[in-house]
């Protein structure tokens, strides 16, 4: 966890897309406008990392991607 390489075993093979879909289902209790905005952000994450497994994503990849967004 400290190094950013740990993933819960049950989620290790889950793709980023699958995790995001699950997260959005749980997030759906918020205000509709908040959920819409979350969907916009999640779509960008899925575009970049969607088919990768959660365990394969490294903090350096996320940092590089967010730097390109800035």
PDB file of N, CA, C and O in Angstrom:
ATOM      1  N   UNK A   1       0.828  -1.194   0.000  1.00  0.00           N
ATOM      2  CA  UNK A   1       0.000   0.000   0.000  1.00  0.00           C
ATOM      3  C   UNK A   1       0.870   1.255   0.000  1.00  0.00           C
ATOM      4  O   UNK A   1       0.565   2.229  -0.688  1.00  0.00           O
ATOM      5  N   UNK A   2       1.926   1.227   0.754  1.00  0.00           N
ATOM      6  CA  UNK A   2       2.791   2.400   0.864  1.00  0.00           C
ATOM      7  C   UNK A   2       3.425   2.740  -0.476  1.00  0.00           C
ATOM      8  O   UNK A   2       3.571   3.914  -0.815  1.00  0.00           O
ATOM      9  N   UNK A   3       3.803   1.715  -1.243  1.00  0.00           N
ATOM     10  CA  UNK A   3       4.485   1.960  -2.518  1.00  0.00           C
ATOM     11  C   UNK A   3       3.521   2.129  -3.684  1.00  0.00           C
ATOM     12  O   UNK A   3       3.942   2.451  -4.795  1.00  0.00           O
ATOM     13  N   UNK A   4       2.241   1.917  -3.442  1.00  0.00           N
ATOM     14  CA  UNK A   4       1.257   2.074  -4.506  1.00  0.00           C
ATOM     15  C   UNK A   4       1.137   0.867  -5.413  1.00  0.00           C
ATOM     16  O   UNK A   4       0.585   0.978  -6.508  1.00  0.00           O
ATOM     17  N   UNK A   5       1.641  -0.289  -4.988  1.00  0.00           N
ATOM     18  CA  UNK A   5       1.604  -1.472  -5.832  1.00  0.00           C
ATOM     19  C   UNK A   5       0.614  -2.527  -5.344  1.00  0.00           C
ATOM     20  O   UNK A   5       0.448  -3.554  -6.003  1.00  0.00           O
ATOM     21  N   UNK A   6      -0.041  -2.306  -4.219  1.00  0.00           N
ATOM     22  CA  UNK A   6      -0.941  -3.301  -3.659  1.00  0.00           C
ATOM     23  C   UNK A   6      -2.347  -3.102  -4.187  1.00  0.00           C
ATOM     24  O   UNK A   6      -2.824  -1.973  -4.297  1.00  0.00           O
ATOM     25  N   UNK A   7      -3.007  -4.196  -4.512  1.00  0.00           N
ATOM     26  CA  UNK A   7      -4.430  -4.165  -4.868  1.00  0.00           C
ATOM     27  C   UNK A   7      -5.107  -5.300  -4.120  1.00  0.00           C
ATOM     28  O   UNK A   7      -4.558  -6.396  -4.011  1.00  0.00           O
ATOM     29  N   UNK A   8      -6.282  -5.037  -3.614  1.00  0.00           N
ATOM     30  CA  UNK A   8      -7.037  -6.071  -2.913  1.00  0.00           C
ATOM     31  C   UNK A   8      -7.198  -7.262  -3.855  1.00  0.00           C
ATOM     32  O   UNK A   8      -7.606  -7.081  -5.002  1.00  0.00           O
ATOM     33  N   UNK A   9      -6.889  -8.466  -3.398  1.00  0.00           N
ATOM     34  CA  UNK A   9      -6.899  -9.636  -4.282  1.00  0.00           C
ATOM     35  C   UNK A   9      -8.180  -9.810  -5.098  1.00  0.00           C
ATOM     36  O   UNK A   9      -8.119 -10.169  -6.273  1.00  0.00           O
ATOM     37  N   UNK A  10      -9.328  -9.561  -4.489  1.00  0.00           N
ATOM     38  CA  UNK A  10     -10.577  -9.747  -5.246  1.00  0.00           C
ATOM     39  C   UNK A  10     -10.722  -8.728  -6.370  1.00  0.00           C
ATOM     40  O   UNK A  10     -11.488  -8.950  -7.308  1.00  0.00           O
ATOM     41  N   UNK A  11      -9.993  -7.608  -6.287  1.00  0.00           N
ATOM     42  CA  UNK A  11     -10.071  -6.580  -7.315  1.00  0.00           C
ATOM     43  C   UNK A  11      -8.881  -6.578  -8.261  1.00  0.00           C
ATOM     44  O   UNK A  11      -8.886  -5.842  -9.248  1.00  0.00           O
ATOM     45  N   UNK A  12      -7.872  -7.376  -7.985  1.00  0.00           N
ATOM     46  CA  UNK A  12      -6.626  -7.304  -8.746  1.00  0.00           C
ATOM     47  C   UNK A  12      -6.833  -7.537 -10.238  1.00  0.00           C
ATOM     48  O   UNK A  12      -6.170  -6.902 -11.058  1.00  0.00           O
ATOM     49  N   UNK A  13      -7.738  -8.433 -10.599  1.00  0.00           N
ATOM     50  CA  UNK A  13      -7.965  -8.718 -12.016  1.00  0.00           C
ATOM     51  C   UNK A  13      -9.079  -7.858 -12.614  1.00  0.00           C
ATOM     52  O   UNK A  13      -9.294  -7.877 -13.826  1.00  0.00           O
ATOM     53  N   UNK A  14      -9.773  -7.120 -11.786  1.00  0.00           N
ATOM     54  CA  UNK A  14     -10.834  -6.237 -12.265  1.00  0.00           C
ATOM     55  C   UNK A  14     -10.209  -5.127 -13.108  1.00  0.00           C
ATOM     56  O   UNK A  14      -9.155  -4.593 -12.763  1.00  0.00           O
ATOM     57  N   UNK A  15     -10.865  -4.790 -14.211  1.00  0.00           N
ATOM     58  CA  UNK A  15     -10.340  -3.692 -15.022  1.00  0.00           C
ATOM     59  C   UNK A  15     -10.744  -2.350 -14.419  1.00  0.00           C
ATOM     60  O   UNK A  15     -11.652  -2.268 -13.592  1.00  0.00           O
ATOM     61  N   UNK A  16     -10.063  -1.331 -14.842  1.00  0.00           N
ATOM     62  CA  UNK A  16     -10.399   0.019 -14.397  1.00  0.00           C
ATOM     63  C   UNK A  16     -11.836   0.336 -14.807  1.00  0.00           C
ATOM     64  O   UNK A  16     -12.588   0.932 -14.036  1.00  0.00           O
ATOM     65  N   UNK A  17     -12.207  -0.056 -16.000  1.00  0.00           N
ATOM     66  CA  UNK A  17     -13.581   0.181 -16.479  1.00  0.00           C
ATOM     67  C   UNK A  17     -14.603  -0.478 -15.560  1.00  0.00           C
ATOM     68  O   UNK A  17     -15.597   0.150 -15.193  1.00  0.00           O
ATOM     69  N   UNK A  18     -14.374  -1.734 -15.182  1.00  0.00           N
ATOM     70  CA  UNK A  18     -15.294  -2.445 -14.290  1.00  0.00           C
ATOM     71  C   UNK A  18     -15.377  -1.755 -12.935  1.00  0.00           C
ATOM     72  O   UNK A  18     -16.463  -1.576 -12.384  1.00  0.00           O
ATOM     73  N   UNK A  19     -14.227  -1.372 -12.408  1.00  0.00           N
ATOM     74  CA  UNK A  19     -14.210  -0.714 -11.101  1.00  0.00           C
ATOM     75  C   UNK A  19     -14.953   0.612 -11.159  1.00  0.00           C
ATOM     76  O   UNK A  19     -15.714   0.941 -10.249  1.00  0.00           O
ATOM     77  N   UNK A  20     -14.736   1.367 -12.218  1.00  0.00           N
ATOM     78  CA  UNK A  20     -15.407   2.669 -12.360  1.00  0.00           C
ATOM     79  C   UNK A  20     -16.919   2.499 -12.453  1.00  0.00           C
ATOM     80  O   UNK A  20     -17.670   3.274 -11.862  1.00  0.00           O
ATOM     81  N   UNK A  21     -17.366   1.491 -13.191  1.00  0.00           N
ATOM     82  CA  UNK A  21     -18.803   1.237 -13.291  1.00  0.00           C
ATOM     83  C   UNK A  21     -19.392   0.901 -11.920  1.00  0.00           C
ATOM     84  O   UNK A  21     -20.467   1.377 -11.554  1.00  0.00           O
ATOM     85  N   UNK A  22     -18.673   0.079 -11.180  1.00  0.00           N
ATOM     86  CA  UNK A  22     -19.132  -0.274  -9.834  1.00  0.00           C
ATOM     87  C   UNK A  22     -19.152   0.948  -8.919  1.00  0.00           C
ATOM     88  O   UNK A  22     -20.098   1.143  -8.155  1.00  0.00           O
ATOM     89  N   UNK A  23     -18.123   1.753  -8.999  1.00  0.00           N
ATOM     90  CA  UNK A  23     -18.035   2.960  -8.180  1.00  0.00           C
ATOM     91  C   UNK A  23     -19.181   3.913  -8.511  1.00  0.00           C
ATOM     92  O   UNK A  23     -19.804   4.469  -7.607  1.00  0.00           O
ATOM     93  N   UNK A  24     -19.463   4.104  -9.799  1.00  0.00           N
ATOM     94  CA  UNK A  24     -20.547   5.007 -10.199  1.00  0.00           C
ATOM     95  C   UNK A  24     -21.903   4.514  -9.700  1.00  0.00           C
ATOM     96  O   UNK A  24     -22.754   5.324  -9.333  1.00  0.00           O
ATOM     97  N   UNK A  25     -22.115   3.208  -9.680  1.00  0.00           N
ATOM     98  CA  UNK A  25     -23.383   2.674  -9.140  1.00  0.00           C
ATOM     99  C   UNK A  25     -23.541   3.082  -7.679  1.00  0.00           C
ATOM    100  O   UNK A  25     -24.634   3.469  -7.264  1.00  0.00           O
ATOM    101  N   UNK A  26     -22.497   3.005  -6.912  1.00  0.00           N
ATOM    102  CA  UNK A  26     -22.555   3.403  -5.512  1.00  0.00           C
ATOM    103  C   UNK A  26     -22.638   4.903  -5.326  1.00  0.00           C
ATOM    104  O   UNK A  26     -23.168   5.380  -4.323  1.00  0.00           O
ATOM    105  N   UNK A  27     -22.119   5.646  -6.282  1.00  0.00           N
ATOM    106  CA  UNK A  27     -22.088   7.103  -6.204  1.00  0.00           C
ATOM    107  C   UNK A  27     -23.427   7.719  -6.620  1.00  0.00           C
ATOM    108  O   UNK A  27     -23.667   8.906  -6.398  1.00  0.00           O
ATOM    109  N   UNK A  28     -24.280   6.916  -7.214  1.00  0.00           N
ATOM    110  CA  UNK A  28     -25.534   7.399  -7.779  1.00  0.00           C
ATOM    111  C   UNK A  28     -26.529   7.981  -6.805  1.00  0.00           C
ATOM    112  O   UNK A  28     -27.566   8.495  -7.226  1.00  0.00           O
ATOM    113  N   UNK A  29     -26.248   7.918  -5.512  1.00  0.00           N
ATOM    114  CA  UNK A  29     -27.173   8.463  -4.525  1.00  0.00           C
ATOM    115  C   UNK A  29     -26.987   9.967  -4.342  1.00  0.00           C
ATOM    116  O   UNK A  29     -27.765  10.606  -3.634  1.00  0.00           O
ATOM    117  N   UNK A  30     -25.979  10.526  -4.966  1.00  0.00           N
ATOM    118  CA  UNK A  30     -25.723  11.973  -4.844  1.00  0.00           C
ATOM    119  C   UNK A  30     -26.693  12.760  -5.737  1.00  0.00           C
ATOM    120  O   UNK A  30     -27.512  12.186  -6.455  1.00  0.00           O
ATOM    121  N   UNK A  31     -26.575  14.059  -5.670  1.00  0.00           N
ATOM    122  CA  UNK A  31     -27.421  14.925  -6.523  1.00  0.00           C
ATOM    123  C   UNK A  31     -27.153  14.596  -7.989  1.00  0.00           C
ATOM    124  O   UNK A  31     -26.019  14.277  -8.349  1.00  0.00           O
ATOM    125  N   UNK A  32     -28.174  14.667  -8.839  1.00  0.00           N
ATOM    126  CA  UNK A  32     -27.989  14.349 -10.255  1.00  0.00           C
ATOM    127  C   UNK A  32     -26.866  15.144 -10.926  1.00  0.00           C
ATOM    128  O   UNK A  32     -26.122  14.594 -11.738  1.00  0.00           O
ATOM    129  N   UNK A  33     -26.739  16.412 -10.598  1.00  0.00           N
ATOM    130  CA  UNK A  33     -25.683  17.210 -11.219  1.00  0.00           C
ATOM    131  C   UNK A  33     -24.296  16.741 -10.778  1.00  0.00           C
ATOM    132  O   UNK A  33     -23.348  16.789 -11.561  1.00  0.00           O
ATOM    133  N   UNK A  34     -24.175  16.296  -9.546  1.00  0.00           N
ATOM    134  CA  UNK A  34     -22.907  15.774  -9.038  1.00  0.00           C
ATOM    135  C   UNK A  34     -22.557  14.474  -9.733  1.00  0.00           C
ATOM    136  O   UNK A  34     -21.399  14.250 -10.086  1.00  0.00           O
ATOM    137  N   UNK A  35     -23.544  13.615  -9.932  1.00  0.00           N
ATOM    138  CA  UNK A  35     -23.324  12.343 -10.619  1.00  0.00           C
ATOM    139  C   UNK A  35     -22.945  12.599 -12.077  1.00  0.00           C
ATOM    140  O   UNK A  35     -22.052  11.935 -12.602  1.00  0.00           O
ATOM    141  N   UNK A  36     -23.600  13.537 -12.731  1.00  0.00           N
ATOM    142  CA  UNK A  36     -23.255  13.863 -14.124  1.00  0.00           C
ATOM    143  C   UNK A  36     -21.803  14.304 -14.233  1.00  0.00           C
ATOM    144  O   UNK A  36     -21.082  13.874 -15.134  1.00  0.00           O
ATOM    145  N   UNK A  37     -21.378  15.158 -13.316  1.00  0.00           N
ATOM    146  CA  UNK A  37     -19.992  15.637 -13.343  1.00  0.00           C
ATOM    147  C   UNK A  37     -19.018  14.486 -13.086  1.00  0.00           C
ATOM    148  O   UNK A  37     -17.969  14.407 -13.726  1.00  0.00           O
ATOM    149  N   UNK A  38     -19.358  13.604 -12.163  1.00  0.00           N
ATOM    150  CA  UNK A  38     -18.506  12.440 -11.891  1.00  0.00           C
ATOM    151  C   UNK A  38     -18.388  11.569 -13.130  1.00  0.00           C
ATOM    152  O   UNK A  38     -17.307  11.067 -13.434  1.00  0.00           O
ATOM    153  N   UNK A  39     -19.486  11.386 -13.845  1.00  0.00           N
ATOM    154  CA  UNK A  39     -19.453  10.576 -15.069  1.00  0.00           C
ATOM    155  C   UNK A  39     -18.517  11.180 -16.121  1.00  0.00           C
ATOM    156  O   UNK A  39     -17.848  10.444 -16.846  1.00  0.00           O
ATOM    157  N   UNK A  40     -18.466  12.496 -16.208  1.00  0.00           N
ATOM    158  CA  UNK A  40     -17.551  13.160 -17.143  1.00  0.00           C
ATOM    159  C   UNK A  40     -16.109  12.831 -16.774  1.00  0.00           C
ATOM    160  O   UNK A  40     -15.312  12.477 -17.643  1.00  0.00           O
ATOM    161  N   UNK A  41     -15.776  12.943 -15.515  1.00  0.00           N
ATOM    162  CA  UNK A  41     -14.411  12.672 -15.064  1.00  0.00           C
ATOM    163  C   UNK A  41     -14.065  11.189 -15.206  1.00  0.00           C
ATOM    164  O   UNK A  41     -12.970  10.840 -15.647  1.00  0.00           O
ATOM    165  N   UNK A  42     -14.993  10.335 -14.833  1.00  0.00           N
ATOM    166  CA  UNK A  42     -14.747   8.897 -14.926  1.00  0.00           C
ATOM    167  C   UNK A  42     -14.558   8.478 -16.381  1.00  0.00           C
ATOM    168  O   UNK A  42     -13.752   7.593 -16.667  1.00  0.00           O
ATOM    169  N   UNK A  43     -15.282   9.093 -17.289  1.00  0.00           N
ATOM    170  CA  UNK A  43     -15.119   8.761 -18.708  1.00  0.00           C
ATOM    171  C   UNK A  43     -13.693   9.034 -19.179  1.00  0.00           C
ATOM    172  O   UNK A  43     -13.151   8.279 -19.986  1.00  0.00           O
ATOM    173  N   UNK A  44     -13.088  10.102 -18.682  1.00  0.00           N
ATOM    174  CA  UNK A  44     -11.700  10.407 -19.045  1.00  0.00           C
ATOM    175  C   UNK A  44     -10.746   9.356 -18.488  1.00  0.00           C
ATOM    176  O   UNK A  44      -9.786   8.965 -19.152  1.00  0.00           O
ATOM    177  N   UNK A  45     -11.013   8.906 -17.281  1.00  0.00           N
ATOM    178  CA  UNK A  45     -10.192   7.857 -16.678  1.00  0.00           C
ATOM    179  C   UNK A  45     -10.320   6.569 -17.474  1.00  0.00           C
ATOM    180  O   UNK A  45      -9.322   5.908 -17.760  1.00  0.00           O
ATOM    181  N   UNK A  46     -11.542   6.215 -17.832  1.00  0.00           N
ATOM    182  CA  UNK A  46     -11.787   4.989 -18.588  1.00  0.00           C
ATOM    183  C   UNK A  46     -11.152   5.079 -19.975  1.00  0.00           C
ATOM    184  O   UNK A  46     -10.609   4.090 -20.466  1.00  0.00           O
ATOM    185  N   UNK A  47     -11.210   6.242 -20.608  1.00  0.00           N
ATOM    186  CA  UNK A  47     -10.565   6.411 -21.916  1.00  0.00           C
ATOM    187  C   UNK A  47      -9.074   6.093 -21.841  1.00  0.00           C
ATOM    188  O   UNK A  47      -8.511   5.505 -22.764  1.00  0.00           O
ATOM    189  N   UNK A  48      -8.455   6.474 -20.763  1.00  0.00           N
ATOM    190  CA  UNK A  48      -7.012   6.284 -20.621  1.00  0.00           C
ATOM    191  C   UNK A  48      -6.641   4.892 -20.113  1.00  0.00           C
ATOM    192  O   UNK A  48      -5.711   4.275 -20.633  1.00  0.00           O
ATOM    193  N   UNK A  49      -7.349   4.396 -19.112  1.00  0.00           N
ATOM    194  CA  UNK A  49      -6.927   3.183 -18.413  1.00  0.00           C
ATOM    195  C   UNK A  49      -7.956   2.053 -18.442  1.00  0.00           C
ATOM    196  O   UNK A  49      -7.723   1.006 -17.839  1.00  0.00           O
ATOM    197  N   UNK A  50      -9.071   2.235 -19.117  1.00  0.00           N
ATOM    198  CA  UNK A  50     -10.222   1.346 -19.017  1.00  0.00           C
ATOM    199  C   UNK A  50      -9.992  -0.141 -19.086  1.00  0.00           C
ATOM    200  O   UNK A  50     -10.565  -0.880 -18.285  1.00  0.00           O
ATOM    201  N   UNK A  51      -9.171  -0.616 -20.018  1.00  0.00           N
ATOM    202  CA  UNK A  51      -9.005  -2.051 -20.195  1.00  0.00           C
ATOM    203  C   UNK A  51      -7.869  -2.642 -19.364  1.00  0.00           C
ATOM    204  O   UNK A  51      -7.658  -3.854 -19.374  1.00  0.00           O
ATOM    205  N   UNK A  52      -7.150  -1.806 -18.660  1.00  0.00           N
ATOM    206  CA  UNK A  52      -6.054  -2.284 -17.808  1.00  0.00           C
ATOM    207  C   UNK A  52      -6.608  -2.828 -16.495  1.00  0.00           C
ATOM    208  O   UNK A  52      -7.613  -2.332 -15.985  1.00  0.00           O
ATOM    209  N   UNK A  53      -5.954  -3.840 -15.958  1.00  0.00           N
ATOM    210  CA  UNK A  53      -6.369  -4.345 -14.651  1.00  0.00           C
ATOM    211  C   UNK A  53      -5.916  -3.352 -13.582  1.00  0.00           C
ATOM    212  O   UNK A  53      -4.924  -2.643 -13.753  1.00  0.00           O
ATOM    213  N   UNK A  54      -6.649  -3.315 -12.494  1.00  0.00           N
ATOM    214  CA  UNK A  54      -6.295  -2.392 -11.410  1.00  0.00           C
ATOM    215  C   UNK A  54      -4.871  -2.637 -10.922  1.00  0.00           C
ATOM    216  O   UNK A  54      -4.141  -1.692 -10.623  1.00  0.00           O
ATOM    217  N   UNK A  55      -4.482  -3.895 -10.843  1.00  0.00           N
ATOM    218  CA  UNK A  55      -3.153  -4.218 -10.312  1.00  0.00           C
ATOM    219  C   UNK A  55      -2.025  -3.815 -11.250  1.00  0.00           C
ATOM    220  O   UNK A  55      -0.869  -3.758 -10.832  1.00  0.00           O
ATOM    221  N   UNK A  56      -2.338  -3.536 -12.508  1.00  0.00           N
ATOM    222  CA  UNK A  56      -1.274  -3.180 -13.456  1.00  0.00           C
ATOM    223  C   UNK A  56      -0.996  -1.677 -13.520  1.00  0.00           C
ATOM    224  O   UNK A  56       0.018  -1.261 -14.080  1.00  0.00           O
ATOM    225  N   UNK A  57      -1.874  -0.870 -12.960  1.00  0.00           N
ATOM    226  CA  UNK A  57      -1.709   0.588 -13.019  1.00  0.00           C
ATOM    227  C   UNK A  57      -0.731   1.022 -11.937  1.00  0.00           C
ATOM    228  O   UNK A  57      -0.880   0.665 -10.768  1.00  0.00           O
ATOM    229  N   UNK A  58       0.260   1.787 -12.335  1.00  0.00           N
ATOM    230  CA  UNK A  58       1.285   2.271 -11.413  1.00  0.00           C
ATOM    231  C   UNK A  58       1.068   3.757 -11.134  1.00  0.00           C
ATOM    232  O   UNK A  58       0.581   4.487 -11.998  1.00  0.00           O
ATOM    233  N   UNK A  59       1.426   4.205  -9.937  1.00  0.00           N
ATOM    234  CA  UNK A  59       1.294   5.633  -9.623  1.00  0.00           C
ATOM    235  C   UNK A  59       1.997   6.529 -10.639  1.00  0.00           C
ATOM    236  O   UNK A  59       1.512   7.619 -10.939  1.00  0.00           O
ATOM    237  N   UNK A  60       3.112   6.091 -11.159  1.00  0.00           N
ATOM    238  CA  UNK A  60       3.838   6.899 -12.147  1.00  0.00           C
ATOM    239  C   UNK A  60       3.019   7.088 -13.418  1.00  0.00           C
ATOM    240  O   UNK A  60       3.105   8.139 -14.052  1.00  0.00           O
ATOM    241  N   UNK A  61       2.225   6.087 -13.801  1.00  0.00           N
ATOM    242  CA  UNK A  61       1.362   6.227 -14.974  1.00  0.00           C
ATOM    243  C   UNK A  61       0.280   7.272 -14.729  1.00  0.00           C
ATOM    244  O   UNK A  61      -0.024   8.090 -15.598  1.00  0.00           O
ATOM    245  N   UNK A  62      -0.288   7.231 -13.544  1.00  0.00           N
ATOM    246  CA  UNK A  62      -1.346   8.188 -13.196  1.00  0.00           C
ATOM    247  C   UNK A  62      -0.764   9.601 -13.127  1.00  0.00           C
ATOM    248  O   UNK A  62      -1.377  10.549 -13.618  1.00  0.00           O
ATOM    249  N   UNK A  63       0.410   9.743 -12.524  1.00  0.00           N
ATOM    250  CA  UNK A  63       1.046  11.058 -12.434  1.00  0.00           C
ATOM    251  C   UNK A  63       1.357  11.615 -13.815  1.00  0.00           C
ATOM    252  O   UNK A  63       1.131  12.798 -14.070  1.00  0.00           O
ATOM    253  N   UNK A  64       1.869  10.780 -14.706  1.00  0.00           N
ATOM    254  CA  UNK A  64       2.184  11.227 -16.065  1.00  0.00           C
ATOM    255  C   UNK A  64       0.914  11.648 -16.798  1.00  0.00           C
ATOM    256  O   UNK A  64       0.903  12.661 -17.497  1.00  0.00           O
ATOM    257  N   UNK A  65      -0.142  10.878 -16.639  1.00  0.00           N
ATOM    258  CA  UNK A  65      -1.405  11.193 -17.290  1.00  0.00           C
ATOM    259  C   UNK A  65      -1.994  12.502 -16.766  1.00  0.00           C
ATOM    260  O   UNK A  65      -2.435  13.342 -17.550  1.00  0.00           O
ATOM    261  N   UNK A  66      -2.002  12.678 -15.445  1.00  0.00           N
ATOM    262  CA  UNK A  66      -2.554  13.918 -14.891  1.00  0.00           C
ATOM    263  C   UNK A  66      -1.705  15.127 -15.277  1.00  0.00           C
ATOM    264  O   UNK A  66      -2.233  16.227 -15.437  1.00  0.00           O
ATOM    265  N   UNK A  67      -0.408  14.932 -15.427  1.00  0.00           N
ATOM    266  CA  UNK A  67       0.463  16.040 -15.865  1.00  0.00           C
ATOM    267  C   UNK A  67       0.095  16.452 -17.294  1.00  0.00           C
ATOM    268  O   UNK A  67       0.104  17.638 -17.623  1.00  0.00           O
ATOM    269  N   UNK A  68      -0.229  15.470 -18.137  1.00  0.00           N
ATOM    270  CA  UNK A  68      -0.629  15.803 -19.516  1.00  0.00           C
ATOM    271  C   UNK A  68      -1.976  16.529 -19.536  1.00  0.00           C
ATOM    272  O   UNK A  68      -2.226  17.339 -20.429  1.00  0.00           O
ATOM    273  N   UNK A  69      -2.835  16.251 -18.572  1.00  0.00           N
ATOM    274  CA  UNK A  69      -4.147  16.918 -18.518  1.00  0.00           C
ATOM    275  C   UNK A  69      -4.028  18.377 -18.111  1.00  0.00           C
ATOM    276  O   UNK A  69      -4.848  19.208 -18.501  1.00  0.00           O
ATOM    277  N   UNK A  70      -3.006  18.683 -17.326  1.00  0.00           N
ATOM    278  CA  UNK A  70      -2.867  20.039 -16.775  1.00  0.00           C
ATOM    279  C   UNK A  70      -2.508  21.049 -17.844  1.00  0.00           C
ATOM    280  O   UNK A  70      -2.354  22.234 -17.547  1.00  0.00           O
TER     281      UNK A  70
END
